[in-house]
Amino acid sequence: MTSQSQGIQQLLQAEKRAKDKLEEAKKRKGKRLKQAKEEAMAEMDHYRLQREKEFRHKTSALQVMGSQGNLSTKIEEQTTETIRNLTGSYHKNMEGMMKKLLNTIYDINPEIHPNFKYEV
């Protein structure tokens, strides 16, 4: 009988040690999660500051190159030139392309599909 109660006592002690280890592991996990969150926040702040610095640098470089109005007129001129080139290319190649397209449409060679089986 005493050996049985000793076995039960040992089992209860082992259960208590396991519970303590589990609680300790949960605490370590919580601390690690908190630390990881703090590290991520610090990394995000560093990245945000870096991107803001790059943005300020690029904006100052644009201001040195010219005013916003000057840039918009340059962009409009480039756009107009590109549209003019595309329109010219369209008119130049339209007739030949239409002929090719119509020839493809009109020159149809009807044939039976290779998978078709004629059954009598």
Secondary structure, DSSP 8 states (H G I E B T S, - for coil): -HHHHHHHHHHHHHHHHHHHHHHHHHHHHHHHHHHHHHHHHHHHHHHHHHHHHHHHHHHHHHHHH--HHHHHHHHHHHHHHHHHHHHHHHHHHHHHHHHHHHHHHH-------TT-----
